[in-house]
Amino acid sequence: MTVASTTNQNPSVLDRQWLWALLPAFPVVLLALRLWLLSRQNPQTMLLLVQHVSSLGLVSTLALTLIQWVLPAAILAVRALSALDAVSGSASSRLARAGERIPDWVVALAVLLAAVGWQLRFLPALLMVTLMIVGLRTRERHSQRPSASPRPSVVPIACVALPVAAAVAAYALLAPAIAQAFSAGEHLNALLFLLPPGMAVLLTGPVPAQAAQEVMRGAAIGAAVLAPFFVGAFFLKAPILPTVAMELDDPSLCAAPGEKPADGSVCVARGQVITVDDRVAAVLRNDGSVLFVPNDALRSQTLCATAEQAPTSTVTMRGWHIEQSVLDWTVPRSTPTQPDPRCEGRPLHPRED
């Protein structure tokens, strides 16, 4: 009986088991690609990086992004699609059954986490998805009540009155930002503010069963295809080595291969530290070459702050930049200080000959 039950399993389930086995290898693949790009496709440099670079930096960035962005988006999307599938009366799929198992408190926690961690320009989309879940869940629960005790006023409030009131309040708050985005030619940001609040009113009702099945199938395929590309594009730019500027006594060490050393007795080399021992320090330059600095030639060194990504938008909403999040406003940051001249390629104390 045990053998028969094992062999009679659904072949589609068995065919997908290889996919779950590959999931733990995804961070390793990302780290290998990151090191390959960091070494400028030089095999020897990549071998040196593989020997000394820890994957903790990339894993920590991966974990923070999963908690801040991916996890809330996945929970809300699965729960919204599951509620749409339930009220539309279509055949329950695996994705819909997974969404039905998500407790309401987990959905509320995901909404709170997204409200704190997502950029301001994505909060209207969060409002739309939240209103969609509330409306569809209310409609689903009301349809399951016995006909002897109906509550006809609940569904219109949750599915019509609440989305309309939220849309009016959102447009009153977002109107200056929408006008500013259109005037600045940032049409994508303007649509991110303009469309979601109004669309929430249209997403709280059922759709034909066949359409619900197609939406579920398309969402699953789209997430499976696009998610690795978005995640990979983000993590391939994640820093995994500290950037330092070193003041050296030997100008020939600062010259690029094939270049003539600069005049003077002190120079500054800037790069990312690979490893340090009791004799030399290996530093990866911006051009992909590796500089081995003897400790005797090192006069001083300092950490250089990584320049933050330049904002791509000039739009603000009520004084807040739309590419910032609530977390950015509340969490204290390091106080800006005078930039170190060594990080700009100038010696801290030039030696006078």
C-alpha positions as CSV (number, residue, x, y, z in Angstrom):
1,M,0.0,0.0,0.0
2,T,2.8,2.4,0.8
3,V,4.5,1.7,-2.5
4,A,1.3,2.2,-4.4
5,S,0.5,5.5,-2.7
6,T,4.0,6.7,-3.5
7,T,3.9,5.8,-7.2
8,N,0.4,7.2,-7.7
9,Q,1.4,10.8,-6.7
10,N,0.5,13.5,-9.1
11,P,3.3,13.7,-11.7
12,S,3.1,17.5,-11.9
13,V,4.0,17.6,-8.2
14,L,7.0,15.4,-8.7
15,D,8.1,17.4,-11.7
16,R,8.3,20.6,-9.6
17,Q,10.4,19.1,-6.8
18,W,13.6,20.0,-8.7
19,L,12.6,23.7,-8.5
20,W,12.5,23.6,-4.7
21,A,15.9,22.0,-4.7
22,L,17.3,24.9,-6.8
23,L,16.0,27.7,-4.5
24,P,18.9,27.5,-2.0
25,A,21.4,27.9,-4.9
26,F,19.9,31.2,-6.0
27,P,22.0,33.4,-3.6
28,V,25.1,31.5,-4.5
29,V,24.5,32.2,-8.2
30,L,23.9,35.9,-7.4
31,L,27.2,36.1,-5.4
32,A,29.1,34.4,-8.3
33,L,27.7,36.8,-10.8
34,R,28.5,39.8,-8.5
35,L,32.1,38.6,-8.1
36,W,32.4,38.0,-11.9
37,L,31.3,41.6,-12.6
38,L,33.5,43.0,-9.8
39,S,36.5,41.3,-11.3
40,R,35.8,42.7,-14.7
41,Q,35.7,39.2,-16.1
42,N,39.3,38.4,-15.1
43,P,39.5,34.8,-14.0
44,Q,42.5,35.3,-11.7
45,T,41.0,38.3,-10.0
46,M,37.7,36.4,-9.5
47,L,39.6,33.4,-8.0
48,L,41.2,35.8,-5.5
49,L,37.8,37.3,-4.7
50,V,36.2,33.9,-4.2
51,Q,39.0,33.0,-1.8
52,H,38.6,36.0,0.5
53,V,35.1,37.6,0.0
54,S,32.4,36.5,2.4
55,S,28.9,36.1,1.2
56,L,27.5,37.7,4.4
57,G,27.3,41.1,2.8
58,L,25.2,39.9,-0.1
59,V,23.1,37.7,2.1
60,S,22.3,40.6,4.5
61,T,21.3,42.8,1.6
62,L,19.1,40.0,0.3
63,A,17.5,39.5,3.7
64,L,16.8,43.2,4.2
65,T,15.2,43.5,0.7
66,L,13.1,40.4,1.2
67,I,11.7,41.7,4.5
68,Q,11.2,45.3,3.3
69,W,10.0,44.8,-0.3
70,V,9.5,41.2,-1.5
71,L,7.8,39.6,1.5
72,P,5.0,42.2,1.9
73,A,4.4,42.4,-1.8
74,A,4.1,38.6,-2.1
75,I,1.8,38.3,0.8
76,L,-0.6,41.0,-0.3
77,A,-0.6,39.8,-4.0
78,V,-1.3,36.2,-3.1
79,R,-4.0,37.2,-0.6
80,A,-5.7,39.6,-3.1
81,L,-5.7,37.0,-5.9
82,S,-7.0,34.4,-3.6
83,A,-9.9,36.6,-2.5
84,L,-10.7,37.4,-6.1
85,D,-10.7,33.7,-7.0
86,A,-13.0,32.9,-4.1
87,V,-15.7,35.5,-4.8
88,S,-15.5,34.8,-8.6
89,G,-16.4,31.1,-8.0
90,S,-13.6,29.7,-10.2
91,A,-11.8,26.4,-9.6
92,S,-9.5,26.8,-6.6
93,S,-5.9,26.7,-7.7
94,R,-2.8,26.0,-5.6
95,L,-2.1,29.7,-5.4
96,A,-5.6,30.5,-4.2
97,R,-5.4,27.8,-1.6
98,A,-2.1,29.2,-0.4
99,G,-3.7,32.6,0.0
100,E,-6.6,31.2,1.9
101,R,-4.2,29.9,4.6
102,I,-2.7,33.4,5.2
103,P,-4.2,34.8,8.5
104,D,-5.6,38.3,8.6
105,W,-3.1,39.4,11.1
106,V,-0.3,38.4,8.7
107,V,-1.9,40.5,6.0
108,A,-2.2,43.5,8.4
109,L,1.5,43.1,9.4
110,A,2.5,43.0,5.7
111,V,0.5,46.2,5.1
112,L,2.2,47.9,8.1
113,L,5.6,46.8,7.0
114,A,5.0,48.0,3.4
115,A,3.7,51.4,4.6
116,V,6.9,51.9,6.6
117,G,9.4,50.5,4.2
118,W,8.1,51.3,0.7
119,Q,8.9,54.5,-1.2
120,L,6.2,57.2,-1.0
121,R,5.4,56.8,-4.7
122,F,4.3,53.2,-4.2
123,L,2.0,53.9,-1.2
124,P,-1.1,54.6,-3.5
125,A,-0.6,51.1,-5.0
126,L,-0.5,49.7,-1.4
127,L,-3.7,51.6,-0.6
128,M,-5.3,50.0,-3.7
129,V,-4.3,46.5,-2.8
130,T,-5.4,46.9,0.8
131,L,-8.8,48.2,-0.2
132,M,-9.1,45.3,-2.7
133,I,-8.4,42.7,0.0
134,V,-10.8,44.3,2.5
135,G,-13.6,44.5,-0.1
136,L,-13.2,41.0,-1.5
137,R,-12.8,39.5,2.0
138,T,-15.9,41.2,3.2
139,R,-17.8,40.1,0.1
140,E,-16.5,36.5,0.6
141,R,-17.5,36.3,4.2
142,H,-20.9,37.9,3.6
143,S,-21.7,35.3,0.9
144,Q,-20.9,32.5,3.3
145,R,-23.4,33.7,6.0
146,P,-26.8,32.0,6.2
147,S,-29.6,33.7,4.3
148,A,-31.6,34.0,7.6
149,S,-29.2,36.5,9.0
150,P,-28.1,38.8,6.2
151,R,-26.2,42.0,6.7
152,P,-26.8,43.9,3.5
153,S,-25.1,47.1,4.6
154,V,-21.6,45.6,5.1
155,V,-20.8,44.9,1.5
156,P,-21.7,48.3,0.0
157,I,-19.7,50.0,2.8
158,A,-16.6,47.9,2.3
159,C,-16.8,47.6,-1.5
160,V,-18.0,51.0,-2.5
161,A,-18.2,53.6,0.2
162,L,-14.8,52.9,1.7
163,P,-12.9,52.9,-1.6
164,V,-14.6,56.0,-2.8
165,A,-13.9,57.9,0.5
166,A,-10.3,56.7,0.4
167,A,-9.9,57.8,-3.2
168,V,-11.2,61.3,-2.5
169,A,-8.9,61.7,0.5
170,A,-5.9,60.3,-1.5
171,Y,-6.5,62.6,-4.5
172,A,-6.8,65.6,-2.1
173,L,-3.5,64.7,-0.6
174,L,-1.7,63.8,-3.8
175,A,-3.0,66.5,-6.1
176,P,0.1,68.8,-5.8
177,A,2.4,65.9,-6.4
178,I,0.4,64.7,-9.5
179,A,0.5,68.2,-10.9
180,Q,4.2,68.5,-10.2
181,A,5.0,65.2,-11.8
182,F,3.1,66.0,-15.0
183,S,4.8,69.5,-15.2
184,A,8.2,67.9,-14.7
185,G,7.6,65.3,-17.4
186,E,7.6,62.4,-15.0
187,H,4.6,60.6,-16.3
188,L,5.3,57.3,-14.7
189,N,5.3,58.8,-11.2
190,A,2.2,60.8,-12.1
191,L,0.4,57.6,-13.1
192,L,1.6,55.9,-9.9
193,F,-0.2,58.6,-7.9
194,L,-3.2,59.0,-10.3
195,L,-4.4,55.5,-11.2
196,P,-4.3,53.3,-8.0
197,P,-6.8,55.2,-5.8
198,G,-9.4,55.3,-8.5
199,M,-8.9,51.7,-9.6
200,A,-9.5,50.5,-6.0
201,V,-13.3,51.1,-6.6
202,L,-13.2,48.7,-9.5
203,L,-11.3,45.9,-7.9
204,T,-13.6,45.0,-5.0
205,G,-16.1,42.8,-7.0
206,P,-16.1,39.4,-8.7
207,V,-15.1,38.7,-12.3
208,P,-16.1,35.8,-14.5
209,A,-14.7,32.5,-13.3
210,Q,-12.7,32.0,-16.5
211,A,-11.2,35.4,-16.3
212,A,-10.2,34.8,-12.6
213,Q,-8.4,31.6,-13.6
214,E,-6.5,33.5,-16.4
215,V,-5.6,36.2,-13.9
216,M,-4.2,33.7,-11.4
217,R,-2.3,31.8,-14.1
218,G,-0.9,35.0,-15.6
219,A,0.2,36.4,-12.2
220,A,2.0,33.2,-11.3
221,I,3.8,33.0,-14.6
222,G,4.7,36.7,-14.6
223,A,6.1,36.5,-11.0
224,A,8.1,33.4,-11.8
225,V,9.6,34.9,-14.9
226,L,10.2,38.5,-13.8
227,A,11.1,38.2,-10.1
228,P,14.6,36.7,-10.7
229,F,15.5,39.5,-13.1
230,F,14.4,42.3,-10.8
231,V,16.1,40.7,-7.8
232,G,19.3,39.9,-9.7
233,A,19.5,43.4,-11.2
234,F,19.3,44.9,-7.6
235,F,21.8,42.6,-6.0
236,L,24.4,42.7,-8.8
237,K,25.0,46.3,-7.7
238,A,25.1,45.6,-3.9
239,P,28.4,46.5,-2.2
240,I,30.2,43.5,-0.7
241,L,33.7,45.0,0.0
242,P,34.6,48.1,2.0
243,T,36.0,51.1,0.1
244,V,39.1,52.7,1.5
245,A,41.6,55.4,0.6
246,M,45.3,54.7,1.5
247,E,48.0,57.3,1.8
248,L,51.3,55.7,0.5
249,D,54.9,56.7,0.6
250,D,55.6,55.1,-2.8
251,P,54.0,57.0,-5.8
252,S,54.6,54.0,-8.1
253,L,52.0,52.0,-6.2
254,C,49.3,54.5,-7.1
255,A,50.0,54.6,-10.8
256,A,47.9,52.4,-13.0
257,P,49.6,49.6,-15.0
258,G,51.6,51.2,-17.8
259,E,51.3,54.8,-16.4
260,K,54.2,57.0,-15.2
261,P,54.2,57.6,-11.5
262,A,53.1,61.1,-10.4
263,D,55.6,63.6,-9.0
264,G,56.0,63.8,-5.3
265,S,56.7,61.4,-2.4
266,V,53.2,60.8,-1.3
267,C,50.2,59.5,-3.2
268,V,46.7,58.2,-2.5
269,A,45.3,54.9,-3.8
270,R,41.6,54.3,-3.6
271,G,39.8,50.9,-3.9
272,Q,38.1,48.1,-2.2
273,V,39.9,46.0,0.3
274,I,40.0,42.3,-0.5
275,T,42.3,41.0,2.3
276,V,45.0,42.2,4.7
277,D,47.7,40.2,6.4
278,D,50.9,41.1,8.3
279,R,52.8,41.9,5.2
280,V,50.6,43.3,2.4
281,A,47.1,44.4,1.7
282,A,45.2,43.4,-1.5
283,V,43.1,46.2,-2.9
284,L,40.7,46.0,-5.9
285,R,40.9,49.2,-8.0
286,N,38.0,50.7,-9.9
287,D,39.5,49.5,-13.2
288,G,39.4,45.8,-12.0
289,S,43.2,45.5,-11.3
290,V,44.5,44.3,-8.0
291,L,47.0,46.5,-6.0
292,F,49.2,44.8,-3.5
293,V,50.4,47.4,-0.9
294,P,53.2,46.6,1.4
295,N,52.4,47.6,5.0
296,D,55.7,49.5,5.2
297,A,54.5,51.9,2.5
298,L,51.2,52.7,4.2
299,R,51.1,56.0,6.0
300,S,47.4,56.3,6.7
301,Q,44.1,55.0,5.5
302,T,40.4,55.8,5.9
303,L,37.0,54.4,5.1
304,C,35.2,56.2,2.3
305,A,31.5,56.5,2.3
306,T,29.7,55.0,-0.7
307,A,27.8,57.6,-2.6
308,E,24.1,57.1,-2.3
309,Q,22.1,56.6,-5.4
310,A,21.2,59.9,-7.0
311,P,17.5,60.6,-6.9
312,T,15.8,60.1,-10.3
313,S,12.8,62.3,-9.5
314,T,12.4,65.9,-8.4
315,V,8.8,65.5,-7.2
316,T,7.9,66.0,-3.6
317,M,4.6,65.5,-1.7
318,R,3.9,67.9,1.2
319,G,7.7,68.5,1.5
320,W,8.7,64.8,1.4
321,H,10.6,63.3,-1.5
322,I,8.7,60.6,-3.2
323,E,11.7,58.2,-3.4
324,Q,12.0,58.2,0.4
325,S,10.1,56.0,2.8
326,V,8.7,56.5,6.3
327,L,11.7,54.5,7.5
328,D,14.1,57.0,5.9
329,W,12.4,59.8,7.7
330,T,12.4,58.3,11.1
331,V,15.6,56.3,11.4
332,P,18.5,58.5,12.4
333,R,21.4,58.7,10.0
334,S,25.0,59.5,10.4
335,T,25.8,63.2,10.6
336,P,27.4,64.5,7.4
337,T,31.0,65.5,8.0
338,Q,33.7,67.3,6.0
339,P,34.8,64.9,3.2
340,D,38.2,63.4,3.8
341,P,40.7,64.6,1.1
342,R,42.1,61.1,0.8
343,C,38.7,59.9,-0.5
344,E,39.1,62.5,-3.2
345,G,42.6,61.4,-4.2
346,R,44.5,64.0,-2.3
347,P,47.0,63.3,0.5
348,L,46.0,64.3,4.0
349,H,49.4,65.7,5.0
350,P,51.5,66.2,1.8
351,R,55.2,65.6,2.6
352,E,57.3,68.7,2.0
353,D,60.6,67.9,0.3
